[in-house]
């Protein structure tokens, strides 16, 4: 029963359509600037989708909240060392902050809508997402499943 609930909650995170563009951007954790590397849309999407897949798997397989927290922290760590394209940066900062805020209660990630970029950026990323291997089983930037025809 618990695993069914976790699968449903993971699906809610993947399909959540909340957009917090009007919310104040959350701070990105500090890292040594020498560690940060610029990435393309495709590289950024691969990181986003890999982290989402690992989080979804952790929801199903984890034996404790601490295991989920470790996965979320690894997701944050994979994001703070990249610099996405300039128009993606505001979303990136909000998303990292969203993940960071969930470390005390990772259940927030399935209950609270995730931030999305501005519509034009989201639409561009949704188009690119189709061609990124790591995103083939996920839809992160499309608002609705109908937005993506695979």
C-alpha positions, -999 to +999 in steps of 0.1 A: +000+000+000+028+024+009+046+017-024+014+025-043+011+058-025+047+066-032+043+058-069+013+081-070+032+109-052+061+105-076+037+107-106+023+139-090+058+154-090+065+145-126+031+158-138+028+188-115+019+219-134+024+247-109+042+277-120+058+300-095+072+325-119+059+354-098+075+341-066+107+356-054+137+336-067+153+314-041+190+316-036+213+291-052+237+275-028+272+288-031+299+268-048+334+277-059+330+296-093+357+274-107+335+244-103+306+258-123+305+250-160+282+263-187+258+237-202+236+236-233+198+230-231+204+193-239+230+189-211+208+208-186+178+186-195+199+154-190+208+166-155+172+175-147+158+143-159+185+121-143+178+137-110+141+134-113+144+097-122+167+091-092+142+109-069+113+089-083+132+057-078+141+067-042+105+073-034+097+037-044+128+020-030+139+040+000+136+025+035+139+058+053+134+096+047+172+100+051+177+079+019+154+103+000+171+133+015+205+119+002+191+116-033+176+151-032+210+165-019+228+147-048+203+163-072+211+197-058+248+190-060+244+181-097+226+213-104+247+239-085+278+231-105+262+240-139+252+273-154+223+268-178+216+292-207+209+327-194+172+326-200+169+294-179+189+308-150+159+323-131+141+290-132+173+272-122+178+293-091+141+288-081+143+250-087+175+246-067+159+266-039+128+245-041+149+213-038+170+228-010+139+238+010+126+202+008+157+187+026+140+189+060+108+174+046+112+157+012+075+150+010+071+186+000+084+178-034+053+157-041+029+180-024+040+215-035+040+226-072+074+229-087+086+261-103+086+263-141+104+288-164+087+315-183+063+300-210+086+307-240+116+291-222+095+262-210+081+256-245+117+256-259+129+232-233+098+209-238+108+207-275+144+199-268+134+174-240+120+151-267+155+144-280+174+139-247+179+102-239+176+108-202+142+124-206+126+097-228+104+083-200+097+117-183+079+149-191+092+178-170+088+210-190+056+202-208+026+216-188+004+186-198+012+152-212-007+163-244+020+190-250+045+163-259+039+138-287+066+112-287 
